[in-house]
Amino acid sequence: MLEGMGGEFDDDSRHMLERMQSNSDRLLILINQVLDIAKIEADRLDLVSSPLTAQILTSRWKVADVGAGREKGLAFNIEIDPALPPTFYGDPERLTQIVVNLLSNAVKFTDKGSVTLALKRHDDKLLIEVRDTGIGIPPHALHYIFDEFRQLDGSSRRAYGGSGLGLAIVRKLCLIMDGHVRVSSTLGQGSVFTVTLPLLTSDPLEKFQVAKLSLAGGRGD
């Protein structure tokens, strides 16, 4: 309808249609987040292993949230550590879910300045950083920022919206992938979210299959 397939609309009608679309999008996000939480808690979330490159991942992630940042006049920066291997392994869908949640959060709470996405290597770990120049997080809120249905306070919920599930999903997905997430922040200056995950340079599922074949051979099967 917004594309004009049903005819032309006056400004009031278009405004109402845009509100319907916006609220429908928010409801869909909420439903998907609740389903993800339920899958994780029921141990029904399966991970896959695929070859990945930093360049392809960051391009995909940039497309996901650069639009919202551009509307606010934010600069979007990408940093890729040259020490990263050309190819590594992981679940692209779940990595994307983690990063898009963090980027959305950064854009939401940043009114001016920039959002930076950085991929780094630290020994045998993959570090994903999302830095912003936003409002920051009060020290007391750092203790519960990753809890379900929690935000900074009631006023932030009204001003910025959101369900309070995005960061909880990030934390749970990191734990499933044998990693963790931490945050540092300064009020009025911005926040840095850092995800630390194993840097897998070979397919872990392939090793699992080899192990199964070895065990089967040992039993004489």
LINGI-V292663 format. One record per pair of residues at least 6 apart in sequence whose ideal C-beta (glycine too) atoms are under 6 Angstrom apart, sorted by sequence separation. I is the first residue (numbers start at 1). GAP is how many residues later the second one is. D is the distance in Angstrom with one decimal. If there is no record, write none. Layout:
BEGIN
i->{I/I}
gap->{GAP/GAP}
d->{D/D}
END
This chain:
BEGIN
i->{39/144/151/174/185/69/120/174/107/184/106/119/66/171/183/118/141/170/182/117/151/150/181/2/116/149/1/180/115/179/179/114/58/113/148/177/178/146/174/110/145/146/110/106/110/109/146/54/106/109/103/102/54/53/51/52/64/77/84/52/61/65/69/83/65/68/75/76/77/78/79/80/81/49/74/81/74/50/65/48/47/69/137/136/136/136/108/136/136/136/137/136/134/133/132/132/105/131/130/54/101/129/128/101/127/125/126/98/126/125/98/124/94/102/88/89/88/88/89/85/33/33/40/30/36/49/49/49}
gap->{6/6/6/6/6/7/7/7/8/8/9/9/10/10/10/11/11/11/12/13/13/14/14/15/15/15/16/16/17/17/18/19/20/20/20/20/20/21/21/22/22/22/23/24/24/25/25/26/26/26/27/28/30/34/36/36/36/37/37/38/38/38/38/38/39/39/39/39/39/39/39/39/39/40/40/40/41/42/42/43/44/46/48/49/50/51/52/52/53/54/54/55/56/57/58/59/61/61/63/65/65/65/67/69/69/71/71/72/73/74/75/75/79/91/111/111/112/113/114/116/130/132/132/133/133/154/155/156}
d->{4.5/5.1/5.0/5.4/3.9/5.3/4.2/4.8/5.9/5.1/4.6/5.9/5.1/5.5/5.1/4.2/5.1/5.6/5.4/5.8/4.8/5.1/4.9/5.5/4.3/4.3/5.8/5.6/4.9/5.2/3.7/5.6/5.0/3.0/4.3/5.5/5.5/5.0/5.8/4.5/5.9/5.8/5.9/5.3/3.5/4.1/4.2/4.8/3.9/5.3/6.0/4.1/5.3/5.9/5.0/5.7/4.8/5.9/4.9/5.5/4.8/4.2/4.8/4.4/5.8/5.0/3.9/5.6/4.2/5.3/3.9/5.2/4.3/5.0/5.9/5.1/5.7/5.6/5.6/5.1/4.7/5.8/3.9/4.8/5.3/4.0/5.2/5.6/5.7/5.9/5.6/5.9/5.3/4.3/4.9/5.8/5.9/4.8/4.8/4.9/4.2/5.1/4.2/5.1/5.7/5.4/4.8/5.1/4.3/5.6/5.4/5.4/5.4/5.1/5.9/4.2/5.8/5.7/5.3/5.3/6.0/4.1/4.8/5.0/5.5/5.3/5.7/4.6}
END
